[in-house]
Every structure is written in structure tokens, then in C-alpha cells.
Amino acid sequence: MAKLTVTAEWDDEAKVWVATSDDVPGLVTEASTLDALTGRIRAVVPELLAENAHLLAGDIRKADNVDLCVVSRLSLGGRTAA
């Protein structure tokens, strides 16, 4: 079974999580929490895969799992190793 990778990045200016994917043509969705974003991903990815089936390799069309990669910057409070 093919794996799809979706990247979720925090947009500090808009104060939302934004999901995109090179594996799912047209995927750009956002939500204020990761839980809400996960729900949106579950809702829109199957629709986008169906709509864009002509753009996808056969094994990706049958994918039923998504690897969610969360990208977020964490402040270390200006501390560095001595």
C-alpha cells in the first residue's frame, strides 16, 4: 500500500496550522489546532485523490494511510551549550 506524506506547518502570522502535500495534488488546508487540521485532512484527502486520480500513480490512488509530518519552530530561550 502506498504512503502519502502531508506536512503541517504553523503559520505564526495567520495563527493557523497549514497542511500541504507533494503526494496529494491540490492539498492546502488550514485549521487553528492540530486536531482540527487532522480532521480536515481526513475529509479532503480522499476527495482530492478521487478528483486528481488522472495525475497519480496507481499505487497512490489506493493509499489509505497518511504520514503526517508536523513542522514547528521551538524556541530554546536563547540558551546555547557551553
N, C-alpha and C positions, 0 to 999 in steps of 0.2 A: 504494500500500500504506500502511496506517495505521501510525503510530508510537505506541508505548507508552512512557511515561516512568516509570521506577522510581527512587525516591530511596533512597539508602543513607546512614544516619547512624550515627555512632559513639555508643554508649551507654556513657559512661565508668563509670557505676555498675555496670552488668552486665558490662562489658568485652566487648561483642559489637557487631557491625555489625547494624543492623536495616533491612530493606528494606520499603518501603510504596509504594503507588501509587494515585493517584486514577483511573487508567485501568484498573486490574485489581481489580475488587471482591473483597474478602476477603484481599488480599495483605498479610500480615505474616509475615515470616520472618527468622531471625537466624542468624548464624554468627560464629565467632571471628576469621576472616580474610576479606578481600575476595574472595580466590579461592574459598573455601568458600561465601561468600554468592552469588557468581556461579553456582556450580553449583546451589545451592538455587533460585535464581531461574529458571534454565533448566528445572528439574524441575517446579516448582509453577505457573509462569505458564500453560503450556498447559492444565493440569488446571483451573485456576481459570477460564480463558476458556471452556472447554467447559462447566463446571458453571454458569457465570453468563451463558451466551450470551443468555438472555432479557433481561438487563439492559444489553446492549451494543448500540451502533450496528453495522450490518452491516459497515462497513469495519474496525472494530476487531477483530471476530471473526476476520478474515483476517490480522491482523498477524503478521509473522514476525520482526520486529526490535524490540529494546527499547533505548531510550536510558537509560543508567544514569548518574544524577546523584549523585556522591559528595559528601556534606556532612561536613566535618570542621573543627574549630577548630584553628588552628595558633597556638602561642604565638610572639610575636616577641621574647620575652625582656625585655619592659618597655622596649624601645627605641622612641624616637619621633624623628621628623625635627626637626632644629633650625631 
